[in-house]
Amino acid sequence: MNIRKIDDNEKMRFIDLLLIADEQVSMIERYLGRGEMFALYDEDVKAVCVVTREDEDVFELKNIATYQQYQRQGYGQMLVSHICDHFKGAGRTMYVGTGDSPVTLNFYTKCGFVRSHTVKDFFVDNYDHAIYENGRQLVDMVYLKRYLGD
């Protein structure tokens, strides 16, 4: 298994995978160009993520997605662990914003994130259609953070 950084000119070839975690192309385009993309390979690609710099010592995990057939096999957690280690020397905090879904929030908690703050009506105000996860409409963006260390 290995994780590699994806060159800017290769990023769009992973759009199908990115759409699993963020289902509107225009939203992905907002961060894809300014973010760093990483892909986890175990024979073939299993998961990808995009991380942006939001401030001098602050990063944000904008998208992490694992192909459905490989979910719940630890690939996402391995990728999160890798990127947090990768950015440790460059910053102090990694944020992630997600919907208020117990399954997703539990995943990030297992990855060492804690609740930070909420952006009211984010999904309603920024997407051109209603977003649902596990049968529940997402309305607010819940932010979590993880201290990266010194």
DSSP file with accessible surface (Angstrom, degrees, kcal/mol):
  #  RESIDUE AA STRUCTURE BP1 BP2  ACC     N-H-->O    O-->H-N    N-H-->O    O-->H-N    TCO  KAPPA ALPHA  PHI   PSI    X-CA   Y-CA   Z-CA
    1    1 A M              0   0  120      0, 0.0     2,-0.3     0, 0.0    41,-0.2   0.000 360.0 360.0 360.0 139.9    0.0    0.0    0.0
    2    2 A N  E     -A   41   0A  98     39,-2.4    39,-3.5     2,-0.0     2,-0.4  -0.983 360.0-144.5-147.2 158.7    1.2    3.5   -0.7
    3    3 A I  E     -A   40   0A  41     -2,-0.3     2,-0.4    37,-0.2    37,-0.2  -0.988  23.5-178.3-122.6 129.3    0.0    7.1   -0.7
    4    4 A R  E     -A   39   0A  90     35,-2.3    35,-2.5    -2,-0.4     2,-0.3  -0.963  29.9-112.7-132.1 150.8    1.1    9.5   -3.3
    5    5 A K  E     -A   38   0A 109     -2,-0.4     2,-0.5    33,-0.2    33,-0.3  -0.608  34.3-131.7 -76.5 137.9    0.5   13.2   -4.0
    6    6 A I  E     -A   37   0A   2     31,-3.0    31,-0.6    -2,-0.3     5,-0.1  -0.790  17.8-121.1 -96.8 130.7   -1.4   13.8   -7.3
    7    7 A D    >>  -     0   0   97     -2,-0.5     3,-2.0     1,-0.1     4,-0.8  -0.330  25.9-112.5 -65.1 151.3   -0.1   16.3   -9.8
    8    8 A D  G >4 S+     0   0  120      1,-0.3     3,-0.9     2,-0.2     4,-0.4   0.856 116.4  56.4 -54.0 -40.4   -2.5   19.2  -10.7
    9    9 A N  G 34 S+     0   0  142      1,-0.2    -1,-0.3     2,-0.1     4,-0.1   0.595 108.5  48.5 -72.9  -7.9   -2.9   17.9  -14.2
   10   10 A E  G X4 S+     0   0   39     -3,-2.0     3,-1.3     1,-0.1     4,-0.3   0.555  84.0  92.3-102.0 -12.4   -4.2   14.5  -12.9
   11   11 A K  G X< S+     0   0    6     -3,-0.9     3,-1.9    -4,-0.8    -2,-0.1   0.859  78.7  57.5 -56.4 -42.9   -6.7   15.7  -10.4
   12   12 A M  G >  S+     0   0   96     -4,-0.4     3,-1.7     1,-0.3    -1,-0.3   0.741  90.8  71.2 -66.4 -19.1   -9.8   15.7  -12.6
   13   13 A R  G <  S+     0   0  145     -3,-1.3    -1,-0.3     1,-0.3     3,-0.3   0.677  97.3  53.2 -70.7 -11.3   -9.4   12.1  -13.5
   14   14 A F  G X> S+     0   0    5     -3,-1.9     4,-2.4    -4,-0.3     3,-0.6   0.239  73.4 110.7-102.2  12.7  -10.5   11.4   -9.9
   15   15 A I  H <> S+     0   0   38     -3,-1.7     4,-2.3     1,-0.2    -1,-0.2   0.862  72.4  58.5 -59.3 -35.9  -13.7   13.4  -10.1
   16   16 A D  H 34 S+     0   0   84     -3,-0.3     4,-0.4    -4,-0.2    -1,-0.2   0.913 110.5  43.1 -60.8 -37.8  -15.9   10.3   -9.9
   17   17 A L  H X> S+     0   0    0     -3,-0.6     3,-1.4     1,-0.2     4,-0.6   0.923 111.7  52.8 -74.3 -42.9  -14.3    9.5   -6.6
   18   18 A L  H >X S+     0   0    0     -4,-2.4     4,-1.7     1,-0.3     3,-0.9   0.862 100.6  63.6 -60.7 -33.0  -14.5   13.0   -5.3
   19   19 A L  H 3< S+     0   0   56     -4,-2.3    -1,-0.3     1,-0.2    -2,-0.2   0.695  88.9  69.2 -68.2 -15.7  -18.2   13.1   -6.1
   20   20 A I  H <4 S+     0   0   80     -3,-1.4    -1,-0.2    -4,-0.4     3,-0.2   0.902 112.4  29.3 -65.8 -38.2  -18.8   10.4   -3.6
   21   21 A A  H << S+     0   0   55     -3,-0.9     2,-0.3    -4,-0.6    -2,-0.2   0.695 135.3  27.6 -96.6 -21.7  -18.1   12.8   -0.8
   22   22 A D     <  -     0   0   15     -4,-1.7    -1,-0.3    41,-0.0     6,-0.1  -0.852  70.0-164.8-144.0 102.1  -19.1   16.1   -2.4
   23   23 A E        +     0   0   92     -2,-0.3     2,-0.5    -3,-0.2    -4,-0.1   0.263  64.2  77.3 -85.6  16.1  -21.8   15.6   -5.0
   24   24 A Q    >>  -     0   0   18      1,-0.1     4,-1.8   103,-0.0     3,-0.8  -0.960  63.0-153.9-127.2 118.2  -21.7   18.9   -6.8
   25   25 A V  H 3> S+     0   0   59     -2,-0.5     4,-2.7     1,-0.3     5,-0.2   0.881  95.0  57.8 -56.7 -41.6  -18.9   19.5   -9.3
   26   26 A S  H 3> S+     0   0   56      1,-0.2     4,-0.8     2,-0.2    -1,-0.3   0.854 106.3  50.1 -62.8 -30.7  -19.0   23.3   -8.9
   27   27 A M  H X> S+     0   0    9     -3,-0.8     4,-0.6     2,-0.2     3,-0.5   0.909 110.3  49.5 -71.9 -40.3  -18.3   22.9   -5.1
   28   28 A I  H >X S+     0   0    0     -4,-1.8     4,-2.5     1,-0.2     3,-1.3   0.914 105.6  57.8 -63.2 -41.1  -15.4   20.6   -5.8
   29   29 A E  H 3X S+     0   0  117     -4,-2.7     4,-0.7     1,-0.3    -1,-0.2   0.777  93.9  68.6 -62.2 -24.9  -14.0   23.1   -8.3
   30   30 A R  H << S+     0   0  148     -4,-0.8    -1,-0.3    -3,-0.5    -2,-0.2   0.812 119.3  15.8 -62.9 -32.6  -13.9   25.8   -5.5
   31   31 A Y  H <X S+     0   0   14     -3,-1.3     4,-1.1    -4,-0.6     3,-0.4   0.614 105.7  81.9-117.7 -17.0  -11.1   24.0   -3.7
   32   32 A L  H >< S+     0   0   10     -4,-2.5     3,-0.7     1,-0.2    -3,-0.1   0.919  92.9  49.8 -61.8 -43.9   -9.6   21.5   -6.1
   33   33 A G  T 3< S+     0   0   66     -4,-0.7    -1,-0.2     1,-0.2    -2,-0.1   0.820 118.4  38.0 -66.6 -30.1   -7.3   24.0   -7.9
   34   34 A R  T 34 S+     0   0  129     -3,-0.4    19,-0.4    -4,-0.1    -1,-0.2   0.468 106.8  83.8-100.9  -0.5   -5.9   25.4   -4.7
   35   35 A G  S << S-     0   0    5     -4,-1.1     2,-0.5    -3,-0.7    17,-0.2  -0.551  75.0-121.2-101.8 164.7   -5.7   22.1   -2.8
   36   36 A E  E     - B   0  51A  56     15,-3.1    15,-2.6    -2,-0.2     2,-0.4  -0.901  28.3-150.6-100.1 133.5   -3.2   19.3   -2.6
   37   37 A M  E     -AB   6  50A   0    -31,-0.6   -31,-3.0    -2,-0.5     2,-0.4  -0.871  11.8-172.1-109.1 140.5   -4.6   15.9   -3.6
   38   38 A F  E     -AB   5  49A   4     11,-2.3    11,-2.1    -2,-0.4     2,-0.4  -0.966   5.5-159.0-127.7 144.6   -3.5   12.5   -2.2
   39   39 A A  E     -AB   4  48A   0    -35,-2.5   -35,-2.3    -2,-0.4     2,-0.5  -0.984   9.7-144.2-126.6 136.7   -4.4    9.1   -3.4
   40   40 A L  E     -AB   3  47A   0      7,-3.1     6,-3.0    -2,-0.4     7,-1.3  -0.888  20.1-166.1 -99.6 124.1   -4.1    5.8   -1.4
   41   41 A Y  E     +AB   2  45A  36    -39,-3.5   -39,-2.4    -2,-0.5     2,-0.3  -0.926  23.7 170.2-112.8 135.6   -3.3    2.8   -3.6
   42   42 A D  S    S-     0   0   48      2,-2.6     2,-2.1    -2,-0.4    -2,-0.0  -0.795  93.9 -44.1-137.6  86.7   -3.5   -0.8   -2.6
   43   43 A E  S    S+     0   0  197     -2,-0.3     2,-0.2     3,-0.0    -2,-0.0  -0.466 142.1  15.3  74.2 -62.1   -2.9   -2.4   -6.0
   44   44 A D  S    S-     0   0   75     -2,-2.1    -2,-2.6     1,-0.1     2,-0.1  -0.759 110.8 -64.3-125.5 178.8   -5.3    0.2   -7.4
   45   45 A V  E     +B   41   0A  22     -4,-0.2    -4,-0.2    -2,-0.2     3,-0.1  -0.405  48.7 166.6 -68.3 134.2   -6.7    3.4   -6.1
   46   46 A K  E     +     0   0A  13     -6,-3.0    21,-2.0     1,-0.4     2,-0.3   0.664  62.1   3.5-113.9 -36.2   -8.9    3.0   -3.0
   47   47 A A  E     -BC  40  66A   0     -7,-1.3    -7,-3.1    19,-0.2    -1,-0.4  -0.990  54.3-165.6-153.4 155.0   -9.3    6.5   -1.7
   48   48 A V  E     -BC  39  65A   0     17,-2.3    17,-2.6    -2,-0.3     2,-0.3  -0.939   5.2-171.6-137.1 160.9   -8.4   10.1   -2.3
   49   49 A C  E     -BC  38  64A   0    -11,-2.1   -11,-2.3    -2,-0.3     2,-0.4  -0.984  13.1-146.4-149.1 159.0   -8.5   13.4   -0.3
   50   50 A V  E     -BC  37  63A   0     13,-2.3    12,-2.4    -2,-0.3    13,-1.3  -0.996  14.9-170.8-127.4 131.4   -8.0   17.1   -1.0
   51   51 A V  E     -BC  36  61A   2    -15,-2.6   -15,-3.1    -2,-0.4     2,-0.3  -0.981   2.4-165.9-125.0 135.2   -6.4   19.4    1.6
   52   52 A T  E     - C   0  60A   1      8,-2.5     8,-2.7    -2,-0.4     2,-0.6  -0.864  24.0-121.3-117.1 153.4   -6.2   23.2    1.4
   53   53 A R  E     + C   0  59A 125    -19,-0.4     6,-0.3    -2,-0.3     3,-0.1  -0.841  30.5 174.5 -89.6 124.7   -4.2   25.8    3.4
   54   54 A E  E     -     0   0A  76      4,-2.7     2,-0.3    -2,-0.6     5,-0.2   0.633  65.1  -5.9-105.4 -20.9   -6.7   28.1    5.1
   55   55 A D  E >  S- C   0  58A 106      3,-1.7     3,-1.1     1,-0.0    -1,-0.3  -0.924  93.0 -72.7-159.5 178.8   -4.2   30.2    7.1
   56   56 A E  T 3  S+     0   0  159     -2,-0.3    -1,-0.0     1,-0.3    -3,-0.0   0.877 131.6  11.6 -52.2 -43.8   -0.5   30.2    8.0
   57   57 A D  T 3  S+     0   0   57     34,-0.1    35,-2.6    -3,-0.0    36,-1.9   0.056 112.5  93.7-124.8  26.6   -0.8   27.2   10.3
   58   58 A V  E <   +Cd  55  93A  24     -3,-1.1    -4,-2.7    33,-0.2    -3,-1.7  -0.979  45.4 179.7-126.8 130.4   -4.3   25.9    9.4
   59   59 A F  E     -Cd  53  94A   2     34,-2.6    36,-2.7    -2,-0.4     2,-0.4  -0.844  13.0-148.8-121.1 159.4   -5.3   23.3    6.9
   60   60 A E  E     -Cd  52  95A  17     -8,-2.7    -8,-2.5    -2,-0.3     2,-0.9  -0.992  13.6-138.8-134.3 129.9   -8.7   21.9    5.9
   61   61 A L  E     +Cd  51  96A   1     34,-3.3    36,-0.7    -2,-0.4   -10,-0.2  -0.758  28.5 177.2 -79.8 104.6   -9.5   18.5    4.7
   62   62 A K  E     +     0   0A  54    -12,-2.4     2,-0.3    -2,-0.9    -1,-0.2   0.759  60.7   7.2 -86.5 -29.8  -12.0   19.4    2.0
   63   63 A N  E     +C   50   0A   5    -13,-1.3   -13,-2.3    -3,-0.1     2,-0.4  -0.949  53.7 173.7-156.4 131.4  -12.8   16.0    0.6
   64   64 A I  E     +C   49   0A  18     -2,-0.3     2,-0.4   -15,-0.2   -15,-0.2  -0.975  16.5 171.3-138.5 128.6  -12.0   12.5    1.5
   65   65 A A  E     -C   48   0A   4    -17,-2.6   -17,-2.3    -2,-0.4     2,-0.4  -1.000  17.1-167.4-142.9 140.1  -13.7    9.6   -0.5
   66   66 A T  E     -C   47   0A  17     -2,-0.4   -19,-0.2   -19,-0.2     5,-0.1  -0.979  39.6-101.0-123.5 134.9  -13.3    5.9   -0.7
   67   67 A Y    >>  -     0   0   50    -21,-2.0     3,-2.2    -2,-0.4     4,-0.5  -0.302  38.2-116.5 -53.1 139.9  -14.8    3.8   -3.4
   68   68 A Q  G >4 S+     0   0  154      1,-0.3     3,-1.4     2,-0.2    -1,-0.1   0.857 112.4  56.6 -52.3 -41.3  -17.9    2.1   -1.9
   69   69 A Q  G 34 S+     0   0  122      1,-0.3    -1,-0.3     3,-0.0    -2,-0.1   0.679 111.6  44.4 -69.3 -13.2  -16.6   -1.4   -2.3
   70   70 A Y  G X4 S+     0   0   49     -3,-2.2     3,-0.8   -24,-0.2     5,-0.5   0.374  86.0 119.8-109.3   1.6  -13.6   -0.5   -0.2
   71   71 A Q  T << S+     0   0   71     -3,-1.4    -3,-0.0    -4,-0.5    -4,-0.0  -0.300  70.5  26.3 -67.7 153.5  -15.3    1.4    2.6
   72   72 A R  T 3  S+     0   0  199      1,-0.1    -1,-0.2    -2,-0.0    -4,-0.0   0.766  92.7 102.9  64.7  28.3  -15.1    0.3    6.2
   73   73 A Q  S <  S-     0   0  105     -3,-0.8    -2,-0.1     0, 0.0    -1,-0.1   0.234  99.8-100.9-118.8   8.8  -11.8   -1.4    5.5
   74   74 A G  S  > S+     0   0   24     -4,-0.0     4,-2.2     3,-0.0     5,-0.2   0.379  89.2 118.4  92.5  -3.7   -9.6    1.2    7.1
   75   75 A Y  H  > S+     0   0   23     -5,-0.5     4,-2.3     1,-0.2     5,-0.2   0.916  76.3  49.2 -64.2 -43.2   -8.4    3.0    4.0
   76   76 A G  H  > S+     0   0    9      1,-0.2     4,-2.6     2,-0.2     5,-0.2   0.933 111.8  48.4 -62.1 -44.5  -10.0    6.3    4.9
   77   77 A Q  H  > S+     0   0   79      1,-0.2     4,-2.5     2,-0.2    -1,-0.2   0.896 110.9  51.1 -63.8 -39.2   -8.5    6.3    8.4
   78   78 A M  H  X S+     0   0   72     -4,-2.2     4,-2.3     2,-0.2    -1,-0.2   0.907 111.0  48.7 -64.0 -40.1   -5.0    5.4    6.9
   79   79 A L  H  X S+     0   0    0     -4,-2.3     4,-2.6     2,-0.2     5,-0.2   0.928 111.6  48.5 -67.4 -43.1   -5.3    8.3    4.5
   80   80 A V  H  X S+     0   0    0     -4,-2.6     4,-2.5     2,-0.2     5,-0.2   0.933 111.5  50.4 -61.6 -44.5   -6.4   10.8    7.2
   81   81 A S  H  X S+     0   0   53     -4,-2.5     4,-2.2    -5,-0.2    -1,-0.2   0.932 111.2  49.3 -59.3 -44.7   -3.5    9.6    9.4
   82   82 A H  H  X S+     0   0   63     -4,-2.3     4,-2.8     1,-0.2    -2,-0.2   0.929 111.8  46.6 -61.5 -47.9   -1.0   10.1    6.6
   83   83 A I  H  X S+     0   0    0     -4,-2.6     4,-2.3     2,-0.2    -1,-0.2   0.886 110.6  52.4 -68.8 -34.5   -2.2   13.6    5.7
   84   84 A C  H  X S+     0   0    2     -4,-2.5     4,-0.7    -5,-0.2    -1,-0.2   0.920 113.1  45.0 -65.8 -39.2   -2.1   14.7    9.3
   85   85 A D  H >< S+     0   0   99     -4,-2.2     3,-0.6    -5,-0.2     4,-0.5   0.912 111.8  53.8 -65.7 -41.6    1.4   13.4    9.6
   86   86 A H  H 3< S+     0   0   90     -4,-2.8     3,-0.4     1,-0.2    -2,-0.2   0.892 115.2  38.2 -60.4 -42.0    2.3   15.0    6.3
   87   87 A F  H >X S+     0   0    6     -4,-2.3     4,-1.4     1,-0.2     3,-1.0   0.486  88.9  97.9 -91.2  -1.5    1.1   18.5    7.3
   88   88 A K  T << S+     0   0   97     -4,-0.7     3,-0.4    -3,-0.6    -1,-0.2   0.890  85.8  44.9 -54.8 -45.1    2.3   18.3   10.9
   89   89 A G  T 34 S+     0   0   81     -4,-0.5    -1,-0.3    -3,-0.4    -2,-0.1   0.683 115.2  49.0 -75.1 -14.8    5.5   20.2   10.2
   90   90 A A  T <4 S+     0   0   46     -3,-1.0     2,-0.3    -4,-0.1    -1,-0.2   0.596 119.5   6.4-101.4 -13.6    3.7   22.9    8.2
   91   91 A G     <  -     0   0    7     -4,-1.4   -33,-0.2    -3,-0.4   -34,-0.1  -0.959  52.5-131.6-160.2 175.4    0.8   23.7   10.5
   92   92 A R  S    S+     0   0  107    -35,-2.6    56,-3.4    -2,-0.3    57,-0.6   0.667  84.3  41.5-108.4 -25.3   -0.9   23.3   13.9
   93   93 A T  E     -dE  58 147A  28    -36,-1.9   -34,-2.6    54,-0.3     2,-0.5  -0.988  52.1-163.7-135.9 138.3   -4.5   22.5   13.1
   94   94 A M  E     -dE  59 146A   0     52,-2.6    52,-2.3    -2,-0.4     2,-0.3  -0.983  17.9-167.6-115.4 124.1   -6.4   20.4   10.5
   95   95 A Y  E     -dE  60 145A  51    -36,-2.7   -34,-3.3    -2,-0.5     2,-0.3  -0.768   6.8-170.5-104.3 158.1  -10.1   21.2   10.1
   96   96 A V  E     -dE  61 144A   2     48,-2.1    48,-2.7    -2,-0.3     2,-0.4  -0.980   8.5-153.8-145.1 136.1  -12.8   19.2    8.4
   97   97 A G  E     + E   0 143A  18    -36,-0.7     2,-0.3    -2,-0.3    46,-0.2  -0.926  27.1 153.1-110.4 137.3  -16.3   20.3    7.6
   98   98 A T  E     - E   0 142A  16     44,-2.4    44,-3.7    -2,-0.4     2,-0.1  -0.941  43.7 -82.3-151.8 170.7  -19.1   17.8    7.2
   99   99 A G  E     - E   0 141A   1     -2,-0.3     2,-2.2    42,-0.2    42,-0.1  -0.337  51.9 -96.5 -75.7 163.6  -22.8   17.2    7.5
  100  100 A D  S    S+     0   0   55     40,-0.6    -1,-0.1     4,-0.1    33,-0.1  -0.496  74.4 139.3 -82.0  72.1  -24.4   16.5   10.8
  101  101 A S     >  -     0   0    4     -2,-2.2     4,-3.0     1,-0.1     5,-0.3  -0.977  52.4-142.5-121.5 123.8  -24.5   12.7   10.2
  102  102 A P  H  > S+     0   0   88      0, 0.0     4,-2.4     0, 0.0     5,-0.2   0.871 100.7  52.6 -54.5 -39.3  -23.6   10.3   13.1
  103  103 A V  H  > S+     0   0   65      2,-0.2     4,-1.8     1,-0.2     5,-0.1   0.948 114.8  40.5 -63.7 -47.3  -21.8    7.9   10.8
  104  104 A T  H  > S+     0   0   24      2,-0.2     4,-2.1     1,-0.2     5,-0.2   0.923 115.2  50.5 -68.9 -44.0  -19.5   10.6    9.4
  105  105 A L  H  X S+     0   0   14     -4,-3.0     4,-2.3     1,-0.2    -1,-0.2   0.902 109.5  52.2 -62.1 -38.4  -19.0   12.4   12.7
  106  106 A N  H  X S+     0   0   83     -4,-2.4     4,-2.4    -5,-0.3    -1,-0.2   0.899 106.3  54.4 -63.8 -39.9  -18.1    9.0   14.3
  107  107 A F  H  X S+     0   0   56     -4,-1.8     4,-1.1     1,-0.2    -2,-0.2   0.951 111.0  44.3 -57.7 -50.1  -15.5    8.4   11.5
  108  108 A Y  H  <>S+     0   0   18     -4,-2.1     5,-2.4     1,-0.2    -1,-0.2   0.874 110.1  55.0 -67.8 -33.7  -13.8   11.7   12.2
  109  109 A T  H ><5S+     0   0   82     -4,-2.3     3,-1.9     1,-0.2    -1,-0.2   0.933 106.4  51.8 -62.2 -42.4  -13.9   11.2   15.9
  110  110 A K  H 3<5S+     0   0  138     -4,-2.4    -1,-0.2     1,-0.3    -2,-0.2   0.781 105.6  57.2 -63.4 -25.1  -12.1    7.9   15.4
  111  111 A C  T 3<5S-     0   0   12     -4,-1.1    -1,-0.3    -3,-0.2    -2,-0.2   0.332 128.4 -96.8 -88.7   6.2   -9.5    9.8   13.4
  112  112 A G  T < 5S+     0   0   45     -3,-1.9    35,-0.3     1,-0.3     2,-0.2   0.579  78.4 136.4  94.5  10.4   -8.7   12.1   16.3
  113  113 A F      < -     0   0    1     -5,-2.4     2,-0.3    33,-0.1    -1,-0.3  -0.628  33.6-162.2 -90.5 151.3  -11.0   15.1   15.5
  114  114 A V  E     -F  145   0A  87     31,-2.5    31,-2.9    -2,-0.2    -5,-0.0  -0.933  34.7 -85.8-127.9 154.1  -13.1   17.0   18.0
  115  115 A R  E     +F  144   0A 142     -2,-0.3    29,-0.3    29,-0.2     3,-0.1  -0.292  46.0 167.8 -59.3 141.2  -16.1   19.3   17.3
  116  116 A S  E     -     0   0A  44     27,-3.2     2,-0.3     1,-0.4    28,-0.2   0.714  52.2 -37.6-117.7 -64.4  -15.1   22.9   16.7
  117  117 A H  E     -F  143   0A  87     26,-0.9    26,-3.5     2,-0.0    -1,-0.4  -0.948  47.8-118.3-160.0 174.2  -18.0   25.0   15.4
  118  118 A T  E     -F  142   0A  65     -2,-0.3     2,-0.7    24,-0.2    24,-0.2  -0.965   7.1-149.6-127.6 140.9  -21.1   24.9   13.1
  119  119 A V  E >   -F  141   0A  55     22,-2.9    22,-2.5    -2,-0.4     3,-1.3  -0.944  30.9-130.9-108.7 109.2  -21.9   27.0   10.0
  120  120 A K  T 3  S-     0   0  143     -2,-0.7    20,-0.1     1,-0.2    22,-0.0  -0.301  79.2  -2.6 -63.4 138.6  -25.7   27.3    9.9
  121  121 A D  T 3> S+     0   0   75      1,-0.1     4,-2.8     3,-0.1     5,-0.2   0.630  82.3 144.3  59.7  20.7  -27.5   26.5    6.6
  122  122 A F  H <> S+     0   0   35     -3,-1.3     4,-1.8     1,-0.2    18,-0.2   0.924  72.2  42.6 -55.8 -50.1  -24.3   25.8    4.7
  123  123 A F  H  > S+     0   0   17     16,-2.1     4,-1.3     1,-0.2    -1,-0.2   0.879 116.2  48.4 -69.4 -34.5  -25.7   23.0    2.6
  124  124 A V  H  4 S+     0   0   76     15,-0.8    -1,-0.2     1,-0.2    -2,-0.2   0.900 117.2  42.0 -69.9 -39.6  -29.0   24.8    1.9
  125  125 A D  H  < S+     0   0  114     -4,-2.8    -2,-0.2    14,-0.3    -1,-0.2   0.722 121.8  36.9 -81.2 -22.5  -27.2   28.0    0.9
  126  126 A N  H  < S+     0   0   44     -4,-1.8     2,-0.4    -5,-0.2    -2,-0.2   0.564 102.2  69.8-112.8  -9.9  -24.3   26.5   -1.2
  127  127 A Y     <  -     0   0   26     -4,-1.3     4,-0.1    -5,-0.2  -103,-0.0  -0.867  67.8-139.1-113.6 147.6  -25.8   23.6   -3.1
  128  128 A D  S    S+     0   0  127     -2,-0.4     2,-0.3     2,-0.1    -1,-0.1   0.401  88.9  30.0 -84.6   4.3  -28.2   23.7   -5.9
  129  129 A H  S    S-     0   0   73     -6,-0.2     2,-0.1  -105,-0.0    -3,-0.1  -0.972  98.2 -81.9-152.8 162.0  -30.1   20.7   -4.6
  130  130 A A        -     0   0   41     -2,-0.3     2,-0.5     1,-0.0     9,-0.1  -0.454  41.1-143.1 -68.6 138.2  -30.9   19.1   -1.2
  131  131 A I        -     0   0   14      7,-0.5     7,-3.3    -2,-0.1     2,-0.4  -0.912  17.9-170.0-106.6 129.6  -28.1   16.9    0.1
  132  132 A Y  E     -G  137   0B 131     -2,-0.5     2,-0.4     5,-0.3     5,-0.2  -0.932  11.2-175.2-121.2 142.5  -29.0   13.7    2.0
  133  133 A E  E >  S-G  136   0B  55      3,-2.5     3,-1.7    -2,-0.4    -2,-0.0  -0.984  79.2 -11.4-135.8 124.5  -26.9   11.3    4.0
  134  134 A N  T 3  S-     0   0  120     -2,-0.4     3,-0.1     1,-0.3    -1,-0.1   0.879 130.4 -54.3  52.7  41.5  -28.4    8.1    5.4
  135  135 A G  T 3  S+     0   0   74      1,-0.2     2,-0.4     0, 0.0    -1,-0.3   0.490 116.5 110.7  77.8   5.2  -31.9    9.4    4.6
  136  136 A R  E <   -G  133   0B 121     -3,-1.7    -3,-2.5     0, 0.0     2,-0.2  -0.939  69.3-121.8-118.0 131.0  -31.5   12.7    6.4
  137  137 A Q  E     -G  132   0B  83     -2,-0.4     2,-0.4    -5,-0.2    -5,-0.3  -0.485  24.3-134.1 -71.1 132.9  -31.2   16.1    4.8
  138  138 A L        +     0   0   10     -7,-3.3    -7,-0.5    -2,-0.2     3,-0.1  -0.749  38.3 155.1 -87.2 132.7  -28.0   17.9    5.6
  139  139 A V        +     0   0   51     -2,-0.4   -16,-2.1     1,-0.3   -15,-0.8   0.684  55.9  45.6-120.3 -59.3  -28.5   21.6    6.5
  140  140 A D  S    S-     0   0   35    -19,-0.2   -40,-0.6   -18,-0.2     2,-0.5  -0.652  73.9-127.5 -94.8 147.9  -25.6   22.8    8.7
  141  141 A M  E     -EF  99 119A  14    -22,-2.5   -22,-2.9    -2,-0.3     2,-0.5  -0.842  21.5-153.6 -91.4 125.0  -21.9   22.2    8.2
  142  142 A V  E     -EF  98 118A   3    -44,-3.7   -44,-2.4    -2,-0.5     2,-0.4  -0.888   8.6-153.1 -99.9 123.8  -20.3   20.8   11.4
  143  143 A Y  E     -EF  97 117A  29    -26,-3.5   -27,-3.2    -2,-0.5   -26,-0.9  -0.829  12.6-176.2 -99.2 137.7  -16.6   21.6   11.7
  144  144 A L  E     -EF  96 115A   1    -48,-2.7   -48,-2.1    -2,-0.4     2,-0.3  -0.881   7.7-156.0-122.6 159.1  -14.2   19.4   13.6
  145  145 A K  E     -EF  95 114A  85    -31,-2.9   -31,-2.5    -2,-0.3     2,-0.4  -0.961   8.9-160.9-138.1 156.0  -10.5   20.0   14.3
  146  146 A R  E     -E   94   0A  58    -52,-2.3   -52,-2.6    -2,-0.3     2,-0.3  -0.996  23.9-126.8-136.2 128.1   -7.4   18.0   15.0
  147  147 A Y  E     -E   93   0A 125     -2,-0.4   -54,-0.3   -35,-0.3   -55,-0.1  -0.589  16.1-161.6 -72.3 130.7   -4.3   19.4   16.6
  148  148 A L        -     0   0   11    -56,-3.4   -55,-0.2    -2,-0.3    -1,-0.1   0.570  32.1-130.4 -92.3 -12.3   -1.3   18.5   14.4
  149  149 A G              0   0   12    -57,-0.6    -1,-0.3   -60,-0.0   -58,-0.1  -0.311 360.0 360.0  90.1-176.6    1.4   19.0   17.0
  150  150 A D              0   0  147     -2,-0.1   -60,-0.1   -60,-0.0   -58,-0.0  -0.568 360.0 360.0 -92.1 360.0    4.6   21.0   16.8
